[in-house]
Each structure stands twice: as structure tokens, then as C-alpha cells.
Amino acid sequence: MDIVQIWVSLILAVTVMGYLGYIAYRKTGDGVEEFVLQSRTLGLVAGFFTVTATLFSALSYFGIMGWYYSNGIGTWVLVADVAVLGLYIYIFGARIWYLSRKYGFLSLTDYMKDRYESAAVSSFASLILLTALTVYVGAQFRGAGITLQTLSNNQISFAAGAIFLAIIVASYTAAGGFRAVIWTDVFQGALMYTAIIVVTFFCVNMLGGFAATMKNVETTAPELLSLPGKYNRFPLPWVFSTITIFSLGNFVMPQMTQRIIAMKSRKSLKLLGVWIALGAVVIFGAAFYISMAARTCFPNLAEPEAAYPAMLTILPTWLAIFAMLGIICATLTTCDSIVLTISSMVFKDFYEAIILKNKAAPDKMLTKIIRFTVPSVVILALLVAWYGPASIIELLVDIVFPLTFLVTPIYVGGLFWKGGTRTGALSSMVTSVILLIVLKLLRINFMGIDAAVPTFLLGCIIFYVVSRFTKPVSKETIVRHFGDFEQRVKTIL
Amino acid sequence: MQKYILGAIGVILYLLLIFVYPQGIYKPMVFGCIPAPFFAWWIWTFLFMAFNYVVFFMFDPYEWMDD
């Protein structure tokens, strides 16, 4: 693809996003709640686009297609987790949504600080999540860099592509806050869905239709259509553990909580929980057929994650540009959401909690903190993109989701169990993080189950046992967090 | 009683994965182009969505929040 065409289309898309970001900036009122949660007025349609666009990132285009390409249909396990995630979004999410509206929590860690009466708990949880999220953003930049490098036939370097997108994300996120992120997510999400659907039909038609495409794969690589996949990549215990880790890990992701607590009504939250899986079906279903087409057209790619960019090189120019913008949008939507979330966590959990010693900062400080945080996060993420593991999906499967998964016991436990204490929460997180690092470094798993699962179970046990023998939180806090639920819930849990 | 029945249905649905996970088999191709395990996954996903709908709208544990 011609380098001029690539830059012109990128600049046009960025102009549209910049315009949306500018309008959002004009409409953004004063106050931290308005900047980081759009005053809790997120509707269903915007919510669906922003949540799914945030979920389906560079991972969908490179990692997932790379896995389909090299290991086959077992990759769908990462879709199944989204259906389970829908259940958590309402059953767990409605509680945090309610409490956040009632007491003004702005983020997951903001809630934890109040629930456990401890800035140490929220700051340590923040540290875990910030580490995971920075790696997550790094994976996105790597995806963007690979795309532009491949499509331009190395005329645009990996570094130039990644840095260009990093600057775009940093600019409009810092300017317009949550409202800008949502508006651009809707635009980018619509473009992302349209692009992947059109590309799928085009690729498959080039090969004579869906049946002919599958016939080719059946003849040349039938193991890709079978389970547990080539080299036994997807054994059943691994499938169960991965669904558990990814569904809970995605739920605990701070950007997910941010969207849940920003929803304007409980009905919207319910519908989001039901329909979110449909987004996964579309994206990952399309990814499967594109990967199988890539298997037919490029059967010997040295780097499986280049399957999608490789397919784009044989599409008509207009469609390749459209598809490239789809990838870039998927990357940007994930990055902007995470960068904004990280900024608000740094503001609440480090600046207010540690530097100001739990005093509220003036609203104007938020802008200053964000201007400092956004470039810092972006630079760290770029370092991950350069020096992290070679595969995007390894970054996510081995680091990002296992880390966030470890925060689940104290998050969900804090929502449903009155007995959780500050010491129990801290012990759980510290022990399980250390154990996870050791198990991952030694590459130990248990009967095919990811190391994060036993680590998580240990974290639950430590949380329970230590909480039973340490000082409980005050009665006032318990009443605030559980009073309404105990008196009024017609619970099915 | 409702909560136990729903919980049991949820667990069975989740464990249904074991049965939609026919190892080593990809035939028949459903509609000529969807490998059998892939099709089973679609069905599993839509069943889970339906389960979520039933729990959220017919047995909503948080109905009181609208008060």
C-alpha cells in the first residue's frame, strides 16, 4: 500500500476523532465526576460500543487471528468468557453501580479505599492494576506498529507507527476526558465492526465462498478445525481456567468498572450484560474466517500474528485502508479508555491518598495530574511494546489478565462479604502476587490449569482466614456498604 | 427455591462446555462451512445470553434499587 495513502487516511481519521474530542471537550462541564464519568449519564448504545470496543483491541486482530491461524478453533474460548462476563456485569456490577452512585465513588480503587477503610489497600490494588494496564497499552501500541509497518511494506517503521498513535491517544484523552473517550469509541467501534465484517466477506468470496474456504483448510490443515487443537494447545482444564480468568479478569479491569458505574440506569446495565456477548460473536466469528482465509493464501507465515495484515495486502486498496483504520480504531479505543482510567487512579490513589494524605484535591489539580500521567503511561507502554514478550497474546494471557484476576477476591469479596478486613485484603494481594510471579517464572502449572487459578484460590483462602482474625472495619462502614442490601434485596444469591 | 434452581441451571450450562467440546471431531460441517465444535460454541454462547436475560429480567435480585 502506498505510504501517502496510509498517512492521508490516518490523518483524516484522526481529524474526525480530534473534532469529536473537541466537541466533547466543549461539552464537558466542571468537576472530577464529569471529567472521569461523564456525570454518570452513559446510555446503552454508547455503553455497548465503548465496552465492546474497549474489550476488543489489537488482541482481536493480531493475537486472536494469530491463534486461530496457528492453533485453530479452540481460540473461541476467549469469546466464551465474554458471555460469562455478561453475568458478572449485572450480578456483581449492579452492586458497585449502586454504591458508587450513593457514595460518589469514581473508580474501583476509590470504592476499595472506602470499603476497607484503607488507602494502603487501594494503593496496592492500584499498583497491581497499573502494572497490568500499562502492559495492556503496550500490547496495543505493538499491534498498531505491526499494522502500519506491514501495510506500508516497511516504509513506516514499527517505532514511527507506534509513536504516532501514542501521541494521538495522549492528546484527545487528556483534552476531553471520559466524554471524548466515549464519543470517539462510538465512532471507532462502528468503524471497527463494519470493517471486520466487510473484510470477512471479501476475503472469503475471493476464495470461492465460506464452504470452499473451509474445504481448503480441511484438506491442508484439518487439525485447525479440531479440538484440542494442534499440539494439544486447548485441553479442557485449560479452557475452563481461561474462561474463569478472562471473565473475572475483564470484570475487574478498572476501565470496565468505570463504564459500569458511569451507566445512567440499571436497565441499561442489564441490557449491556445480555448483549455484550453479541459483540464477541461478531468480532471473533469474523476473525475465524479471515484467519482460515489467511491459512489458505499464506500457509507458511513465520509470524502468525501477521495473518491479518498479510491478508490486507491482497485486498483492493480502498478496502485495505478501511480495514487498517478498523485496526487502528480498535487499538485507540482500548488505549484511550485505559489511559484515562490510569490517570484517574493515579489522581485518587497516589496523589490524594499518599501525597495529600487522604485530603481531597481541588478539581483543577486533576487536569495537571492527567497532563503529567498520560505521557508517563504512554512512554512506559511504548517501552513494553519494544522490550516485552514477542507475542501480543502472550503479553495478555501471561501477564495482564492473571494480574487483574488476583484483585478479584478482595473486590468481589468486599462486595458480598462483610467480614473482609484491611489486613486480609493486603495479605491476599501481596501473597498471591508473589506466588504468581514465582509460578510464572518457573513456568509451573497444575494439570494444565493456568498458574493464576491456584494462586487466586490461595488469595481467597488467605483473604478469608486473615480477615477472621484481624480487626474488622467499623460498623458504620458495614452499614453503608451492606445495609441497603440486607434490608431490601430479594436476593437470588 | 428460585435461586437454587437458577444456580443449578447456570452451573449445568457452564459445564455443558464439556459436552460441546468434542475432542478430535470437526465433522459434520454445519451448513457446509461451520465446523461442529465451532457451531456448538455459538449455541453455547447464545444459551448463556438467554440465561443472562432470564436472570436479569425475570428474577432480578436488585429490583428494589429503582425505589
Interface residues (C-beta under 8 A of the other chain):
Chain A: I73 W76 V79 A80 A83 V84 G86 L87 Y90 I91 A94 R95 Y98 G209 F210 A211 T213 M214 E218 P222 L225 S226 L227 P228 L236 V239 F240 I243 R266 K270 G273 V274 W275 A277 L278 A280 V281 G285 F288 R488 V489 K490 T491 I492 L493
Chain B: Q2 K3 L6 G7 G10 Y14 L17 I18 Y21 P22 Q23 G24 I25 Y26 M29 G32 C33 I34 P35 P37 F38 W41 W42 W44 T45 F48 M49 F51 N52 Y53 V55 F56 F57 F59 D60 P61 Y62 E63 W64 M65 D66 D67
